[in-house]
Amino acid sequence: RMTLTCRQTVRPGGSARVSLTVGNLKAAAGAAAGDYEVSELTPAEKAVGWAVDVPKATVPPGDRKLLTFTLSPPAEQPPSSLVHMGLSEWKEAKVRVALKGGFPPPKTPPIKTVLLTVRCYLEPAQPTEAT
């Protein structure tokens, strides 16, 4: 299990990104490429504004790839949202990241699965100033 937390807060209509580096450390002779694949976000997670930039990629030996999650909450929040009531709240997405291959080259394709919780802190929209 692993938790990835956004460094910045986000407001409705804005966006926040958080990334994880997936690497294949050895570039030696006989090294094999590695792969990662992120499970599909749920419809509820997508509705809150979660997205994965590159949900599946091959990582060549000695290389790294950035796995980036973005939270872009809609400007209009549902009445059930704490933010709609003027309170801050954490927005989370829970995914499985499957890692396979890499160095040394596996005899069978083993898959390691990491349970990843991605979270960002959502604050209420700032009130507009009266003119």
C-alpha positions in Angstrom: 0.0 0.0 0.0 1.1 3.5 -0.8 -0.4 7.0 -0.5 0.4 9.8 -2.8 -0.6 13.3 -1.6 -0.8 16.5 -3.6 1.5 19.3 -2.3 -1.0 22.0 -3.1 -4.6 22.5 -2.3 -7.2 22.8 -5.0 -10.5 24.7 -5.3 -13.5 24.0 -7.5 -12.8 24.9 -11.1 -9.0 24.6 -10.5 -6.6 21.6 -10.8 -3.8 20.0 -8.8 -1.3 17.4 -10.0 0.8 14.8 -8.2 3.3 12.4 -9.8 5.1 9.2 -9.0 8.3 8.1 -10.8 8.3 4.5 -12.1 11.8 3.3 -13.0 13.6 0.4 -14.5 17.0 0.8 -12.8 19.4 -1.5 -14.7 20.7 -0.7 -18.2 23.0 -3.8 -18.3 23.2 -6.4 -21.1 20.2 -8.7 -21.0 18.0 -6.2 -19.1 14.4 -6.3 -20.0 11.8 -3.6 -20.4 9.3 -3.1 -17.6 5.7 -2.2 -17.8 3.2 -0.5 -15.5 -0.6 -0.3 -15.8 -3.0 1.7 -13.6 -6.5 0.2 -13.0 -9.5 2.1 -14.4 -10.8 5.0 -12.2 -14.3 4.4 -10.9 -17.1 6.5 -12.4 -17.4 8.3 -9.0 -13.7 9.2 -9.0 -14.0 10.5 -12.6 -17.1 12.5 -11.6 -15.1 14.3 -8.8 -12.5 15.2 -11.4 -9.7 12.6 -11.2 -7.7 11.6 -14.3 -4.5 9.7 -15.0 -2.2 11.2 -17.7 -0.6 8.0 -19.0 -2.3 4.9 -17.4 -0.1 2.4 -19.2 3.5 2.5 -20.4 6.7 0.5 -21.1 9.8 1.6 -19.2 13.0 0.7 -21.1 16.0 -0.6 -19.1 17.8 2.3 -17.3 14.8 4.7 -17.9 12.0 6.3 -15.8 8.5 7.4 -16.6 6.3 9.9 -14.7 2.9 8.6 -13.6 0.8 11.7 -13.1 -2.6 12.0 -11.5 -4.7 15.2 -11.8 -7.7 16.4 -9.8 -9.8 19.0 -11.6 -13.0 19.3 -9.5 -15.9 20.9 -11.3 -16.7 24.5 -10.5 -20.2 23.5 -9.5 -20.0 21.1 -6.6 -22.9 18.8 -5.7 -25.1 19.7 -2.7 -23.8 16.5 -0.9 -20.2 17.8 -1.1 -18.6 19.3 2.1 -17.1 22.0 -0.1 -20.6 23.0 -1.3 -21.3 23.7 2.4 -18.2 25.8 2.8 -16.0 23.1 4.4 -12.7 21.6 3.1 -12.3 17.9 2.4 -9.9 15.3 1.1 -10.7 13.9 -2.4 -9.2 10.4 -2.9 -8.8 7.9 -5.8 -7.8 4.3 -5.1 -6.2 2.4 -7.9 -4.0 -0.6 -8.4 -0.7 -0.2 -10.2 0.5 -3.4 -11.8 4.3 -3.6 -12.3 5.9 -6.3 -14.4 9.1 -7.2 -16.1 12.4 -5.3 -15.6 15.8 -6.4 -14.5 16.8 -9.2 -14.4 14.6 -10.5 -17.2 12.0 -12.7 -15.5 11.6 -16.4 -16.6 7.8 -16.0 -16.2 6.0 -12.6 -16.3 5.6 -11.9 -12.6 3.3 -9.0 -11.7 3.6 -7.0 -8.5 0.6 -5.0 -7.6 0.7 -1.8 -5.6 -2.5 -0.5 -4.0 -2.2 3.3 -4.4 -4.3 6.0 -2.7 -4.0 9.4 -4.4 -5.4 12.3 -2.5 -5.7 16.1 -2.8 -7.2 18.6 -0.4 -10.2 20.4 -1.8 -11.0 23.8 -0.3 -14.2 25.8 -0.9 -14.3 28.4 -3.6 -13.2 31.8 -2.5 -16.2 34.2 -2.1 -16.3 36.9 -4.8 -15.7 40.4 -3.5 -18.6 42.9 -3.7 -18.0 45.8 -6.0 
